[in-house]
Amino acid sequence: MGKSIIATLFLFLYLNSSAQVSNADWMYPDTSRYINTVAGEFTPAKGFELVKTKVASLNVSIYALVRYLNQLPGNQVWYDHLGNQQTFVGRNDIAWHRTMIWFSGFALTPKLTYTATVWTIFSTQQTLVYGNLQYKFNDHFRLGVGVAPNLSIRSMQGPFPYYMSTDRTMGEDALRSGFTNGAFLTGQIIPRLYYNVMLGNNLSTLGIKSAKDTRDLSKSFTLMTMPTTGEFGPRGGQGDFEFHTKPATRFGISYVHARENRFTDSSVSGPDETQVRNTDGVLFYQTGSLAPGVTVIDANYDMSSVDLGLKYKGLGIDLEFFGRKLSKFDATGPLPLSEINDYGYVMQVSKMIIPRVLMLYGINSYFWDQWNRHPWEAGGGVDVYPMMSRSWRLNLQVDYVYKCAAGGTFGLYTAGQTGTTITLGADILL
């Protein structure tokens, strides 16, 4: 059975790559033999076009990141907002950190597109395969189903991996939502004004099996305009690598609402839901995060953001303001407050010192948080592009963080750190 399936697959690929084109319209069922119009074509940062016929296409694109990360001082004691003593052990390691492989193209009609993604974070020994299907009715309506972001902040909306560094800033990482299964609708309202609406299963599907999902769905939307040039560079990424001769601008607003569950029985101290944290870095759904011995089971998550961007002659400015509200707690015991409000901003400024080769940048984020801890970060780095292409980058960043609000091993931060983080990385996008 298995051999016959493989043989059929190879026969299909052969017929689609070597057969002559029929004069009949491709939509008719008796015209199944088509010549391969592209085979093996490579476009930097857009992948390899392996097969492209009138009925289907297949593109393969790869992202890979290796980096050194050093969080200093390596050992320290810090205190959460309740005064509980916590221990910080800083990372000092070299890791093949992230690999992503995208298989994408269209099927039967160019209006129906697919993406299947192999994603792995070696630092956490996690590997997933996911994707989505999209159907474009016209420029105003594109419907998609599958894994997509809850639209909380700009960095969740396409610029990856064209960040200043090899990952998000602390300000972006601390309060944001995650990716989930759902349905989304996107398109152009009027020229240069775009929308995206997402209905998802939860705030973040990572580590959450479908059997644990509740009936509460997440809702999010974004409105974005690029008024001056109608574009903001490839992927809308950060930094004016392209050296715009006319000012390119971008403005966006986003909002997310979710009734989020801890997805773990209350008898277990550690939750499966690890996306939401207090600004002291403690997991929000962890037992004791708001009161000793008390566990939050459900809570409302609401986040809004406004982002502004400018690119001109190698200068890049990205500014984002955001606020998050946690409310309507369902907990196992009394809590000292009924809602939590946190606000903050992230500012990133960059300049191409040598066009298409060398970029210098600075970053700063700051929080006005519920606990008056005021976490912040300030630092900067250098990006070097050895082949004068975004496809290959070398990055060095030095960043000072104070009472770090972000955590986990996906990014550059560990909760509670006060000190310096040094990272040296190399990434490629083919």
Secondary structure as UniProt FT lines:
FT   HELIX           2..18
FT   TURN            26..27
FT   TURN            29..30
FT   STRAND          41..43
FT   TURN            44..46
FT   STRAND          47..52
FT   STRAND          56..71
FT   STRAND          75..79
FT   TURN            81..82
FT   STRAND          85..89
FT   STRAND          92..107
FT   TURN            110..111
FT   STRAND          112..121
FT   HELIX           122..124
FT   STRAND          126..138
FT   TURN            139..140
FT   STRAND          141..149
FT   HELIX           154..156
FT   TURN            160..161
FT   HELIX           170..175
FT   STRAND          179..190
FT   TURN            191..192
FT   STRAND          193..200
FT   TURN            206..207
FT   HELIX           210..212
FT   STRAND          218..225
FT   TURN            227..229
FT   HELIX           234..236
FT   TURN            241..242
FT   STRAND          248..261
FT   TURN            266..267
FT   TURN            279..280
FT   TURN            284..285
FT   TURN            287..288
FT   TURN            292..293
FT   STRAND          296..312
FT   TURN            313..314
FT   STRAND          315..331
FT   STRAND          339..354
FT   TURN            355..357
FT   STRAND          358..368
FT   TURN            370..371
FT   STRAND          376..384
FT   TURN            386..387
FT   TURN            390..391
FT   STRAND          392..402
FT   TURN            415..416
FT   STRAND          419..429
//
